[in-house]
Amino acid sequence: MGSNRHYPEERPERMAKVDGFWIDRTPVTNAQFAEFVAATGHLTVAERAPDAADYPGALPELLVPSSVVFEMPTKPVDPRGPASQWWSFVPGADWRHPYGPDSSLDGLLDHPVVHVALADVEAYLTWADASLPTEAEWEFAARGGLEGAEFAWGDTFVPEGVHQANVWQGLFPYANTRDDGWVRTSPVGTYPANGYGLHDMIGNVWEWTTDWWSLATGPSRTCCSVARKHSVDPSDPAAIPRRVLKGGSHLCAPSYCRRYRPAARHAHPIDTSTSHVGFRCVIRPAPQA
């Protein structure tokens, strides 16, 4: 688990142990999430106005139902600059309106659901009688039985010129050549499955896990026995806990973010929904009596 060859937060490469589990072949789709909403009446975090008490000092115009949407700049920008050059809080953006209030799910029912904060994911899991994977479970599944391989399909990023995942081609964030056919999300299962029969473990959307964000501190850890403190961003006055996301998304690019690998990981605030984060479910065997 992990890697010593890439970003610091992936280190150290180490042994980890997981028990048996079942995992969804694909991320949860818009159609599946719509079934859940129809059955429960759930209103997502993005569809509700934030409580001002939870965000002291927030501008009133930001305390409206909204979500974070990637918006491609119309001219070259420095990717080392602030992410606000390509990310915007968009009022009216939510899982039904992934790009803003004037968008819809037309043609997107088989795409991964996005704009889901952790509370929305947990509500779905309760309804589905399922769980999120731990980081170790997720990474084990993503590797597809390839021990130590760079990617979920081997060690070549685009073998024989055939794209294996929905990621960014071109200069991020303003020039996507769309060589893989997609600028945003793609239908689940568009790309080949890994060795375990799982699709979209890499690219398309980042995926939530159960692990609280922390840096690895030892040579080994197991999936379920390590207690994690709720991590916070010290620069954030609201001190919002963060969870580990895995898998990268359609916005990961060789020129910017090389997190389209099983070992890669990313910290994400639990109260924040975006246009490139989704999830998939696991079911674990019942404990033996």
C-alpha positions as CSV (number, residue, x, y, z in Angstrom):
1,M,0.0,0.0,0.0
2,G,1.2,3.5,-0.8
3,S,4.2,4.6,-2.8
4,N,7.6,6.0,-2.2
5,R,7.9,7.4,-5.8
6,H,5.3,10.1,-5.9
7,Y,3.7,12.6,-3.5
8,P,4.8,12.8,0.1
9,E,1.4,11.9,1.5
10,E,1.6,8.5,-0.2
11,R,4.7,7.5,1.8
12,P,5.9,5.1,3.1
13,E,5.1,2.2,0.9
14,R,4.0,-0.4,3.4
15,M,2.2,-3.7,4.0
16,A,-1.5,-3.6,4.9
17,K,-4.0,-6.3,5.6
18,V,-7.7,-6.3,4.8
19,D,-10.4,-8.9,5.4
20,G,-12.7,-10.0,2.6
21,F,-15.4,-7.7,1.3
22,W,-17.6,-7.0,-1.7
23,I,-17.4,-3.7,-3.6
24,D,-19.5,-2.1,-6.3
25,R,-18.2,-2.6,-9.8
26,T,-18.8,1.1,-10.6
27,P,-19.3,4.4,-8.7
28,V,-22.9,5.1,-7.7
29,T,-24.7,6.6,-10.7
30,N,-27.2,9.5,-11.0
31,A,-29.9,6.9,-11.7
32,Q,-29.1,5.0,-8.5
33,F,-29.0,8.2,-6.4
34,A,-32.3,9.3,-7.9
35,E,-33.9,6.0,-6.8
36,F,-32.6,6.7,-3.3
37,V,-33.9,10.3,-3.3
38,A,-37.3,9.2,-4.6
39,A,-37.5,6.6,-1.8
40,T,-36.4,8.8,1.1
41,G,-37.0,12.5,0.0
42,H,-33.3,13.2,0.9
43,L,-32.2,16.8,0.4
44,T,-28.5,17.0,-0.3
45,V,-26.2,19.5,1.5
46,A,-25.8,21.4,-1.8
47,E,-29.6,21.9,-2.0
48,R,-29.8,23.5,1.5
49,A,-28.6,26.9,2.6
50,P,-25.6,26.7,5.0
51,D,-26.2,27.8,8.6
52,A,-24.4,31.0,9.2
53,A,-23.5,29.8,12.7
54,D,-21.4,27.1,11.2
55,Y,-19.4,29.5,9.0
56,P,-18.5,32.6,11.0
57,G,-17.5,35.5,8.8
58,A,-18.9,34.0,5.6
59,L,-20.2,36.4,3.1
60,P,-24.1,36.4,3.1
61,E,-24.1,35.8,-0.7
62,L,-22.3,32.5,-0.1
63,L,-24.9,31.3,2.4
64,V,-27.2,30.0,-0.3
65,P,-27.8,26.5,-1.7
66,S,-24.7,25.9,-3.9
67,S,-21.8,23.6,-4.7
68,V,-18.3,23.8,-6.2
69,V,-18.1,23.5,-9.9
70,F,-15.0,23.2,-12.2
71,E,-15.2,26.0,-14.8
72,M,-12.5,25.9,-17.5
73,P,-10.7,29.2,-17.9
74,T,-11.1,30.8,-21.3
75,K,-7.4,31.7,-21.5
76,P,-4.1,30.3,-20.2
77,V,-3.6,30.5,-16.4
78,D,-0.7,29.4,-14.2
79,P,-1.8,26.1,-12.6
80,R,0.5,27.0,-9.6
81,G,-1.8,29.9,-8.9
82,P,-5.0,29.8,-6.8
83,A,-7.5,27.1,-7.5
84,S,-10.2,29.8,-7.6
85,Q,-9.0,30.4,-11.2
86,W,-11.0,27.2,-12.1
87,W,-13.2,26.4,-9.2
88,S,-16.4,28.4,-8.4
89,F,-19.1,28.2,-5.8
90,V,-22.2,28.1,-8.1
91,P,-25.6,28.8,-6.6
92,G,-28.1,26.2,-7.8
93,A,-25.4,23.6,-8.6
94,D,-26.3,20.2,-7.1
95,W,-26.5,16.6,-8.1
96,R,-29.5,17.2,-10.4
97,H,-27.8,20.3,-11.9
98,P,-24.2,19.3,-12.0
99,Y,-22.9,22.4,-13.9
100,G,-25.3,25.0,-12.5
101,P,-29.0,25.8,-12.3
102,D,-29.4,25.7,-16.1
103,S,-28.0,22.2,-16.4
104,S,-29.8,18.9,-15.9
105,L,-29.2,15.1,-15.9
106,D,-30.2,14.7,-19.5
107,G,-27.9,12.1,-20.9
108,L,-26.1,11.7,-17.5
109,L,-28.1,9.0,-15.7
110,D,-25.4,6.5,-16.2
111,H,-22.7,8.9,-15.1
112,P,-21.4,9.0,-11.5
113,V,-23.4,11.1,-9.1
114,V,-21.5,14.2,-8.0
115,H,-22.1,17.1,-5.6
116,V,-22.5,14.7,-2.7
117,A,-21.0,15.8,0.7
118,L,-20.2,13.1,3.3
119,A,-23.6,13.5,4.9
120,D,-25.3,12.7,1.6
121,V,-23.1,9.7,1.1
122,E,-23.9,8.4,4.6
123,A,-27.6,8.8,4.1
124,Y,-27.4,6.7,0.9
125,L,-25.4,4.1,2.6
126,T,-28.0,3.8,5.4
127,W,-30.7,3.3,2.8
128,A,-28.7,0.8,0.8
129,D,-27.5,-1.1,3.9
130,A,-23.9,-0.7,2.8
131,S,-20.7,1.1,3.8
132,L,-17.9,3.1,2.4
133,P,-14.6,1.3,1.8
134,T,-11.6,2.1,4.0
135,E,-8.6,3.6,2.3
136,A,-6.8,0.2,2.4
137,E,-9.8,-1.7,1.1
138,W,-10.2,0.8,-1.7
139,E,-6.6,0.7,-2.7
140,F,-6.5,-3.1,-2.6
141,A,-9.5,-3.3,-4.9
142,A,-8.1,-0.6,-7.3
143,R,-4.9,-2.6,-7.7
144,G,-6.9,-5.4,-9.2
145,G,-4.3,-8.0,-8.1
146,L,-1.3,-6.2,-9.7
147,E,1.3,-6.1,-7.0
148,G,3.3,-2.9,-7.0
149,A,2.0,-1.7,-10.5
150,E,2.0,2.0,-11.1
151,F,-1.6,2.0,-12.4
152,A,-4.7,-0.1,-12.0
153,W,-4.0,-1.8,-15.3
154,G,-0.2,-2.0,-15.3
155,D,2.9,0.2,-15.6
156,T,2.1,2.0,-18.9
157,F,-0.2,5.0,-18.7
158,V,-1.7,4.7,-22.1
159,P,-0.8,1.2,-23.3
160,E,-0.6,1.0,-27.1
161,G,-2.3,4.4,-27.3
162,V,-5.6,3.1,-25.7
163,H,-6.9,5.2,-22.8
164,Q,-7.7,3.2,-19.7
165,A,-9.4,6.0,-17.6
166,N,-11.2,9.3,-17.9
167,V,-8.4,11.8,-17.1
168,W,-7.3,15.2,-18.5
169,Q,-5.3,15.4,-21.7
170,G,-3.6,18.7,-22.5
171,L,-2.6,21.7,-20.4
172,F,-4.6,21.9,-17.2
173,P,-6.8,23.8,-16.5
174,Y,-7.5,25.6,-19.8
175,A,-6.8,23.2,-22.6
176,N,-8.3,19.7,-22.7
177,T,-7.6,17.9,-26.0
178,R,-10.3,15.4,-25.2
179,D,-8.3,12.5,-26.6
180,D,-10.2,10.1,-24.4
181,G,-13.5,11.5,-25.6
182,W,-14.6,13.3,-22.4
183,V,-14.2,16.7,-20.8
184,R,-16.2,16.0,-17.7
185,T,-17.6,12.8,-16.3
186,S,-18.1,9.7,-18.5
187,P,-20.7,6.9,-18.3
188,V,-19.6,4.3,-15.7
189,G,-18.0,1.3,-17.3
190,T,-16.8,3.2,-20.4
191,Y,-13.2,2.0,-19.8
192,P,-11.9,-1.6,-19.3
193,A,-12.3,-3.2,-15.9
194,N,-9.3,-4.0,-13.8
195,G,-8.2,-7.5,-12.7
196,Y,-11.0,-7.7,-10.2
197,G,-13.7,-6.7,-12.7
198,L,-14.0,-3.1,-11.3
199,H,-14.5,-0.1,-13.5
200,D,-13.6,3.6,-12.9
201,M,-11.3,2.9,-10.0
202,I,-9.0,5.5,-11.6
203,G,-10.3,8.8,-13.0
204,N,-13.8,9.9,-13.7
205,V,-14.6,11.0,-10.1
206,W,-12.7,11.0,-6.8
207,E,-14.3,8.6,-4.3
208,W,-15.0,9.0,-0.6
209,T,-13.5,6.5,2.0
210,T,-14.0,6.0,5.7
211,D,-10.5,7.2,6.6
212,W,-9.9,10.6,8.2
213,W,-7.0,12.4,6.6
214,S,-3.6,11.8,8.1
215,L,-0.1,11.2,7.0
216,A,1.2,7.6,7.3
217,T,3.5,7.4,10.3
218,G,4.7,3.8,10.3
219,P,5.7,0.9,8.1
220,S,2.4,-0.8,8.3
221,R,-1.3,-0.4,9.3
222,T,-4.4,-2.4,8.9
223,C,-7.7,-1.4,7.4
224,C,-9.9,-1.3,10.4
225,S,-7.9,-1.2,13.6
226,V,-6.3,2.2,13.5
227,A,-8.3,5.0,15.1
228,R,-8.0,8.3,13.3
229,K,-8.6,11.7,14.8
230,H,-10.8,14.1,12.8
231,S,-8.2,16.0,10.8
232,V,-8.5,19.7,10.2
233,D,-7.0,22.2,8.0
234,P,-5.1,24.7,10.3
235,S,-5.7,27.5,7.8
236,D,-9.4,27.0,7.9
237,P,-11.1,29.0,10.7
238,A,-14.0,26.6,10.7
239,A,-11.6,23.7,11.3
240,I,-13.6,21.3,9.1
241,P,-12.6,17.6,9.3
242,R,-11.4,16.0,6.1
243,R,-11.7,12.5,4.7
244,V,-9.4,10.6,2.3
245,L,-10.5,10.6,-1.3
246,K,-9.0,8.0,-3.7
247,G,-8.7,7.4,-7.4
248,G,-8.3,10.8,-9.0
249,S,-10.8,12.3,-11.4
250,H,-11.3,13.5,-14.9
251,L,-9.4,16.6,-13.9
252,C,-6.1,14.8,-13.1
253,A,-3.5,15.6,-15.7
254,P,0.1,14.6,-16.4
255,S,0.8,18.3,-16.5
256,Y,-0.7,19.1,-13.2
257,C,-2.0,16.3,-10.9
258,R,-0.7,12.8,-11.3
259,R,-3.1,11.2,-8.9
260,Y,-4.6,8.7,-11.3
261,R,-3.0,5.8,-9.5
262,P,-4.2,3.4,-6.8
263,A,-1.7,4.8,-4.2
264,A,-2.7,8.4,-4.7
265,R,-4.8,10.1,-2.1
266,H,-6.4,13.5,-1.4
267,A,-7.9,15.3,1.6
268,H,-11.4,16.6,1.2
269,P,-13.6,18.6,3.7
270,I,-16.6,16.6,4.8
271,D,-19.1,19.4,4.3
272,T,-18.0,20.2,0.7
273,S,-19.5,18.8,-2.5
274,T,-18.0,19.3,-5.9
275,S,-18.5,18.4,-9.5
276,H,-15.7,15.7,-9.5
277,V,-16.3,13.7,-6.3
278,G,-18.5,10.7,-6.0
279,F,-18.5,7.3,-4.2
280,R,-19.0,3.6,-4.4
281,C,-20.2,1.1,-1.7
282,V,-18.9,-2.0,0.0
283,I,-20.5,-4.8,1.9
284,R,-18.6,-6.8,4.5
285,P,-19.4,-10.3,5.6
286,A,-21.3,-10.6,8.9
287,P,-19.0,-11.3,11.9
288,Q,-18.8,-15.0,12.7
289,A,-20.7,-16.0,15.9
